[in-house]
Every structure is written in C-alpha cells, then in structure tokens.
Amino acid sequence: MEALNQHLFLALNAQPESQPLVIWFAIIMAKYAIFCIPLIMIKGWLGKSEAHHKMILTALLATAGALLINHLIGSLIWYHPRPFVMPLGHTLISHAPTPSFPSNHMTIVSTVAFSFILRPALRKMGIALAALALPIAWSRIYLGVHFPLDMLGAVIVAGLASLMMLWLQPLYLERFYGLTRGLYRLVFAPLIARGLLHR
C-alpha cells in the first residue's frame, strides 16, 4: 500500500518543468480555497433561519471532532511523514513537518461538505464543497505536502465524524445551540441593537 501511495504521489507531484500557471492555480487551491468554509459558516450563522444555524453548528462540531481524530491518528496511532521529510518528489510550498495522514485541509472541507449533503436544505452547497475538495486534494499532492492516501484517510474521517454528529444530535444540539446563540447575542449586542445583525 505504501509503494502504491508513493507511486501515485510521484505521478501527481509537480515537476521542474511544470507550467507556472498550473503552479499558481495549485497554490491558490492549496492555501486559500479553504477560506470559503469560514465565510460560508459566518454567512449562514448571521442569517435568520434557526434551522440553518443548527445545521451549521452541527457541521462545525463535526469538523472539530474530525480534526481531533486526525490528531489522535497522527500523534498516537500512526505517524506518517510528509513527502519532503522522507524526502520524496518536489515541494513547492513551505510546510511544517507535521504528520501527513490524514490531511487536515481535506478533512475540514470534506466534513462540512458531508454535513451539508446530509441535510436536504443545504445539499446543493454540500455538493459544491465536495467539488471544491477535489482540486484542493490535487493541489496539496501536486505541491508536495501530502500523499494521495492522506486525502482518502481525510474523506473517511470526515464521513464518520459527520454521521456521528448527526446521529448524536438529539443529545447536544438544543442545549449547545442555546449557549452559542446566547453568546452571539451578548458579544454582538450593540450591532443587533442598531439593526445591523439579526437577533
């Protein structure tokens, strides 16, 4: 499996003669595309729909849980070095030598995508995020900071975390939503009073 992982990585990894435009696109996808996630979450949270608030909160908690699973895998269960630590291939962006498996970038995007896909009201947005996850996964392999199996592992963790938080929702959602919404109203009270934000 490791041999296949490395073979696929080398097949997808950038080469010295790679086109600058492709490298530029890969850097945008690898470093900046993920910022779509907080923007989507903030926009949804500032809207009027309580149902959407709860869906976004569930997605946020699922993402936190997925990242915790990633940390436990990388630090306690199976540490896998990044390609440039081995060293293998070409690395075109800087990155700390943290565990490569599973990919945190892919986990974040995939967890929110899965969480939204599981909700009919947000399914189209979830499918769009799943489509965005593909170039993000490619770019991080292309630029030399992840292996293909890091992406597969991230998708599996994301799917499990999304399903788990949806299944456990009756145990936590109403209470946690009340706490977070109360905190939101306290922090943004001046803006709410001026009508700049919804209550």
Secondary structure, DSSP 8 states (H G I E B T S, - for coil): -HHHHHHHHHHHS--TT--HHHHHHHHHHHHTGGGHHHHHHHHHHTSS-HHHHHHHHHHHHHHHHHHHHHHHIIIII-----GGGTT-S---S-------SS-HHHHHHHHHHHHHHTSGGGHHHHHHHHHHHHHHHHHHHHTTS--HHHHHHHHHHHHHHHHHHHHTHHHHHHHHHHHHHHHHHHHTHHHHHTTSS--
